[in-house]
Amino acid sequence: MFSLRALVVRLILVMVLTKAMEARTLRWFCDAQTVNLGSDGTPMDGGFRFEVGVFASGFTPTTANTSQWAANWSAAQRTVYNATTKVFTSQYTVTSNAAPFTVGAVAYVWGFGGRAGNEWTLFRATSWTWPLSDTLNPTAISWNAKDATQVVVGSIHSTGTPFLMQSSAVTHSVPPTSTYAQWQNEELSGVALNGPEEDADGDGIKNVQEFVFGTRPKVADLLPPVASGMVGSGADRAIQLSIPRRLDRSASLSVESSPELVTWGSAMAGATVVSNGAEAWVLRFPVGSSDRRFFRIVSAPVP
């Protein structure tokens, strides 16, 4: 037979254990059915991603150092922009304050998209600092895009008029990296033909190529063109290829050549890398005066 005191102790213990199983939640989102645009004035599409996170201690993002953002960024969570409802929304459970998500760290929401990934928006409110992982205080925190008071890149109108969010084009910089598995889950969830070598939309472009080159795997599309031309003369004569792939995608990329479109072999041994920037991978391949060579690009996801 339990005493009243023992019963009270047990009730308190149950309450404490119940609280311990709860955790602080962070809801971050934008209001639905608002107008959200790219830099060219067209609506944001489902290729946009939004991440909530923090930058490394001591690093302050500005329009002058966009090339350093990704290296200094730690995302707590990513979510996909829904072009139908015109919203991004997610809820993150704060279970730890391990670095860099220390209490009080300045928090941001980073949105990025477009074929090259160079349509960006980065914003925060002064009240958006990383919360304490308080298991005894499960009250949810809400961060709404319309409440942003500091917009580093892009534009936000708190009223939603004439738009709520608009991204800006950012050159010579790369957004956060995506793996094929992550992209597959975001773009091809529930689709049977979701393997790298399959073609989900039947447009003749393999899923891995859509991944590497930034096209949408469920929308019939064309790959961005590879620019080619002859450079140099005499012994320095070469074919130059400019390949506009997505540098933020975890994939291997190489070039093969063939004299007759039958026998293919790697062309990389003799290649010179002219540049490997955010806009394109530029390569040169030496050729003789009478050489006839065909090239193809080979890609594969990196686990």
TIVOZA-639643 format. One record per residue (C-alpha): x, z, y; residue in one letter; chain. Coordinates in nm, 3 decimals. Each point is the difference from the previous one (the first is absolute). Layout:
<nodes>
        u        w        v  aa  ch
        X        Z        Y   A   A
...
</nodes>
This chain:
<nodes>
        u        w        v  aa  ch
    0.000    0.000    0.000   M   A
    0.147   -0.114    0.332   F   A
    0.015    0.226    0.301   S   A
   -0.115   -0.127    0.339   L   A
    0.358    0.006    0.122   R   A
    0.117   -0.214   -0.295   A   A
   -0.280   -0.248    0.068   L   A
    0.097   -0.029    0.367   V   A
    0.365   -0.056   -0.094   V   A
   -0.102   -0.274   -0.243   R   A
   -0.219   -0.169    0.264   L   A
    0.284    0.006    0.251   I   A
    0.236   -0.145   -0.259   L   A
   -0.244   -0.281   -0.078   V   A
   -0.036   -0.078    0.371   M   A
    0.377   -0.010    0.050   V   A
    0.051   -0.225   -0.301   L   A
   -0.278   -0.230    0.118   T   A
    0.159   -0.028    0.344   K   A
    0.339   -0.066   -0.157   A   A
   -0.141   -0.308   -0.170   M   A
   -0.111   -0.138    0.336   E   A
    0.234   -0.151    0.257   A   A
    0.006   -0.125    0.356   R   A
   -0.141   -0.350    0.033   T   A
    0.073   -0.260    0.262   L   A
   -0.256   -0.273    0.067   R   A
    0.144   -0.293    0.195   W   A
   -0.210   -0.300    0.088   F   A
   -0.151   -0.231    0.259   C   A
   -0.368   -0.032    0.079   D   A
   -0.192   -0.260   -0.199   A   A
   -0.149   -0.324    0.130   Q   A
    0.228   -0.025    0.300   T   A
    0.192   -0.305    0.116   V   A
    0.364    0.004   -0.116   N   A
    0.225   -0.294    0.081   L   A
    0.337   -0.152   -0.064   G   A
    0.225   -0.099    0.289   S   A
   -0.154   -0.349    0.005   D   A
   -0.351    0.138    0.045   G   A
   -0.121   -0.073   -0.354   T   A
   -0.153    0.284   -0.206   P   A
    0.229    0.218   -0.211   M   A
   -0.028   -0.105   -0.364   D   A
    0.036    0.183   -0.329   G   A
    0.375   -0.059    0.003   G   A
    0.048    0.284    0.249   F   A
    0.129    0.334   -0.127   R   A
    0.000    0.335    0.177   F   A
    0.232    0.291   -0.077   E   A
    0.003    0.357    0.125   V   A
    0.336    0.170    0.015   G   A
    0.293    0.120    0.207   V   A
    0.332   -0.135    0.123   F   A
    0.332    0.167   -0.073   A   A
    0.084    0.299    0.213   S   A
    0.157   -0.111    0.325   G   A
   -0.129   -0.358   -0.020   F   A
   -0.255   -0.111    0.258   T   A
   -0.158   -0.343   -0.057   P   A
   -0.002   -0.234    0.299   T   A
   -0.054   -0.371    0.055   T   A
    0.378   -0.034    0.030   A   A
    0.086    0.140   -0.344   N   A
   -0.268   -0.151   -0.228   T   A
    0.273   -0.129   -0.234   S   A
    0.083    0.364   -0.082   Q   A
   -0.353    0.124   -0.064   W   A
   -0.025   -0.069   -0.372   A   A
    0.333    0.167   -0.077   A   A
   -0.110    0.316    0.182   N   A
   -0.362    0.005   -0.121   W   A
   -0.151    0.217   -0.273   S   A
   -0.360   -0.077   -0.092   A   A
   -0.222    0.268   -0.149   A   A
   -0.273   -0.246   -0.090   Q   A
   -0.098   -0.366    0.034   R   A
   -0.345   -0.156    0.013   T   A
   -0.138   -0.354    0.018   V   A
   -0.193   -0.131    0.300   Y   A
   -0.351   -0.108   -0.099   N   A
   -0.078   -0.320    0.190   A   A
   -0.371    0.021   -0.091   T   A
   -0.069    0.349    0.136   T   A
    0.283   -0.037    0.255   K   A
    0.145    0.336   -0.089   V   A
    0.291    0.177   -0.157   F   A
   -0.068    0.348   -0.133   T   A
    0.167    0.240   -0.239   S   A
    0.041    0.367   -0.074   Q   A
    0.336    0.158   -0.076   Y   A
    0.048    0.338   -0.166   T   A
    0.282    0.193    0.164   V   A
    0.155    0.197   -0.285   T   A
    0.357    0.041    0.125   S   A
    0.203    0.027    0.317   N   A
    0.321   -0.132   -0.151   A   A
    0.211   -0.203    0.244   A   A
   -0.072   -0.223    0.180   P   A
   -0.361    0.125   -0.002   F   A
    0.088    0.330    0.158   T   A
   -0.257    0.193    0.199   V   A
   -0.026   -0.140    0.351   G   A
    0.174   -0.332   -0.074   A   A
   -0.131   -0.274    0.228   V   A
   -0.244   -0.213   -0.200   A   A
   -0.093   -0.366    0.047   Y   A
   -0.224   -0.266   -0.148   V   A
    0.177   -0.333   -0.055   W   A
   -0.202   -0.315   -0.064   G   A
    0.162   -0.327   -0.103   F   A
   -0.115   -0.335   -0.137   G   A
   -0.010   -0.373    0.048   G   A
    0.171   -0.262   -0.218   R   A
    0.347    0.109    0.112   A   A
   -0.090    0.368    0.033   G   A
    0.090   -0.018    0.367   N   A
   -0.339    0.100    0.144   E   A
    0.044    0.371    0.076   W   A
   -0.167    0.292    0.166   T   A
    0.140    0.353    0.022   L   A
   -0.190    0.286    0.158   F   A
   -0.055    0.374    0.010   R   A
   -0.168    0.274    0.201   A   A
    0.194    0.292    0.146   T   A
   -0.192    0.232   -0.233   S   A
    0.112   -0.191   -0.310   W   A
    0.273    0.222   -0.140   T   A
    0.054    0.052   -0.370   W   A
   -0.218    0.288   -0.122   P   A
    0.092    0.304   -0.203   L   A
   -0.076   -0.029   -0.369   S   A
   -0.232    0.299    0.017   D   A
   -0.176    0.063   -0.329   T   A
   -0.205    0.276    0.163   L   A
   -0.127   -0.233    0.271   N   A
   -0.148   -0.313   -0.159   P   A
   -0.169   -0.112    0.322   T   A
    0.043   -0.376    0.040   A   A
    0.185   -0.147    0.296   I   A
   -0.123   -0.332    0.146   S   A
    0.218   -0.258    0.172   W   A
   -0.207   -0.283    0.146   N   A
    0.173   -0.311    0.136   A   A
   -0.223    0.002    0.309   K   A
    0.151    0.336    0.099   D   A
    0.353   -0.140    0.021   A   A
    0.174    0.091    0.326   T   A
    0.337   -0.160   -0.072   Q   A
    0.005   -0.364   -0.111   V   A
    0.356   -0.122   -0.054   V   A
   -0.090   -0.351   -0.123   V   A
   -0.338   -0.170    0.020   G   A
   -0.303    0.111    0.201   S   A
   -0.286    0.245   -0.047   I   A
   -0.319    0.039    0.205   H   A
   -0.163    0.336   -0.068   S   A
   -0.339   -0.145    0.096   T   A
    0.030   -0.279   -0.257   G   A
   -0.055   -0.259    0.272   T   A
    0.102   -0.283    0.010   P   A
    0.176    0.110   -0.321   F   A
    0.113    0.323   -0.161   L   A
    0.340   -0.110   -0.136   M   A
    0.215   -0.305    0.062   Q   A
    0.338   -0.057   -0.161   S   A
    0.304   -0.155    0.166   S   A
    0.243   -0.253   -0.142   A   A
    0.337    0.163   -0.071   V   A
    0.302   -0.225   -0.061   T   A
    0.330    0.063   -0.181   H   A
   -0.134    0.315   -0.167   S   A
   -0.134    0.087   -0.344   V   A
   -0.299    0.222   -0.089   P   A
    0.001    0.258   -0.285   P   A
    0.094   -0.138   -0.342   T   A
   -0.265   -0.082   -0.262   S   A
    0.059   -0.021   -0.375   T   A
   -0.183   -0.253   -0.213   Y   A
   -0.190    0.281   -0.178   A   A
   -0.115    0.139    0.333   Q   A
   -0.102   -0.343    0.129   W   A
   -0.170   -0.081   -0.331   Q   A
   -0.207    0.318    0.023   N   A
   -0.095   -0.071    0.361   E   A
   -0.069   -0.373   -0.027   E   A
   -0.095   -0.063   -0.365   L   A
   -0.174    0.315   -0.118   S   A
   -0.257   -0.092   -0.265   G   A
    0.119   -0.361   -0.017   V   A
    0.081   -0.126   -0.351   A   A
    0.271   -0.246    0.105   L   A
    0.213    0.256    0.180   N   A
    0.340   -0.052   -0.166   G   A
    0.298   -0.138    0.195   P   A
   -0.008   -0.337   -0.179   E   A
   -0.379   -0.040    0.021   E   A
   -0.206   -0.163    0.274   D   A
   -0.294    0.217    0.105   A   A
   -0.162   -0.249    0.238   D   A
    0.089   -0.323   -0.182   G   A
    0.178   -0.153    0.298   D   A
    0.310   -0.092   -0.199   G   A
    0.205    0.286    0.145   I   A
    0.109    0.275   -0.237   K   A
   -0.082    0.356    0.098   N   A
    0.370    0.086    0.034   V   A
    0.041   -0.285    0.247   Q   A
   -0.299    0.124    0.200   E   A
    0.168    0.342   -0.001   F   A
    0.340   -0.129    0.112   V   A
   -0.124   -0.242    0.265   F   A
   -0.282    0.213    0.147   G   A
   -0.305   -0.206   -0.092   T   A
   -0.323    0.153   -0.136   R   A
   -0.040   -0.025   -0.380   P   A
   -0.380   -0.026    0.005   K   A
   -0.018   -0.259    0.278   V   A
    0.095   -0.363   -0.073   A   A
    0.292   -0.067    0.229   D   A
    0.324   -0.190    0.052   L   A
    0.344    0.155   -0.007   L   A
    0.186    0.001    0.331   P   A
    0.223   -0.309    0.019   P   A
    0.371    0.015   -0.077   V   A
    0.193   -0.181    0.271   A   A
    0.282   -0.222   -0.125   S   A
    0.253   -0.234    0.150   G   A
    0.359   -0.127   -0.005   M   A
    0.267    0.173    0.206   V   A
    0.366   -0.071    0.053   G   A
    0.190   -0.312   -0.095   S   A
    0.270   -0.119   -0.235   G   A
    0.135    0.276   -0.222   A   A
   -0.216    0.253    0.186   D   A
   -0.324   -0.185   -0.068   R   A
   -0.270    0.234   -0.134   A   A
   -0.371    0.036   -0.060   I   A
   -0.153    0.290    0.190   Q   A
   -0.316    0.176   -0.118   L   A
   -0.194    0.248    0.212   S   A
   -0.227    0.206   -0.227   I   A
   -0.266    0.210    0.184   P   A
   -0.050    0.268   -0.269   R   A
   -0.115    0.360    0.054   R   A
    0.309    0.218    0.027   L   A
   -0.206    0.318   -0.050   D   A
   -0.103   -0.096   -0.355   R   A
    0.193    0.142   -0.298   S   A
    0.088   -0.328   -0.169   A   A
    0.302   -0.204   -0.099   S   A
    0.028   -0.347    0.144   L   A
    0.239   -0.279   -0.095   S   A
    0.035   -0.376    0.029   V   A
    0.048   -0.245   -0.286   E   A
    0.096   -0.367    0.022   S   A
   -0.037   -0.308   -0.216   S   A
    0.125   -0.359    0.024   P   A
   -0.308   -0.148   -0.167   E   A
   -0.277    0.267   -0.003   L   A
    0.060    0.065   -0.372   V   A
    0.315    0.209   -0.039   T   A
    0.006    0.300    0.230   W   A
    0.280    0.246    0.072   G   A
    0.084    0.264    0.257   S   A
    0.116   -0.138    0.334   A   A
    0.109    0.338    0.133   M   A
    0.367   -0.014   -0.104   A   A
    0.085   -0.252    0.269   G   A
   -0.253    0.116    0.258   A   A
    0.086    0.140    0.342   T   A
   -0.239    0.251    0.150   V   A
   -0.043   -0.095    0.365   V   A
   -0.242    0.284    0.072   S   A
   -0.232    0.238   -0.182   N   A
   -0.224    0.126    0.278   G   A
   -0.363    0.103    0.022   A   A
   -0.117   -0.353    0.075   E   A
    0.184   -0.201   -0.267   A   A
    0.275   -0.017   -0.261   W   A
    0.224   -0.288    0.108   V   A
    0.239   -0.152   -0.258   L   A
    0.239   -0.295   -0.004   R   A
    0.099   -0.196   -0.311   F   A
    0.301   -0.235    0.011   P   A
   -0.066   -0.356   -0.115   V   A
    0.210   -0.309   -0.052   G   A
   -0.073   -0.323    0.182   S   A
   -0.185   -0.147   -0.298   S   A
   -0.154    0.315   -0.150   D   A
   -0.371    0.004   -0.077   R   A
   -0.131    0.353   -0.041   R   A
   -0.340    0.162   -0.027   F   A
   -0.057    0.367    0.072   F   A
   -0.254    0.257   -0.110   R   A
   -0.044    0.367    0.084   I   A
   -0.024    0.252   -0.282   V   A
   -0.144    0.346    0.056   S   A
   -0.072    0.309   -0.208   A   A
   -0.125    0.349    0.088   P   A
    0.248    0.287   -0.006   V   A
   -0.143    0.306   -0.183   P   A
</nodes>
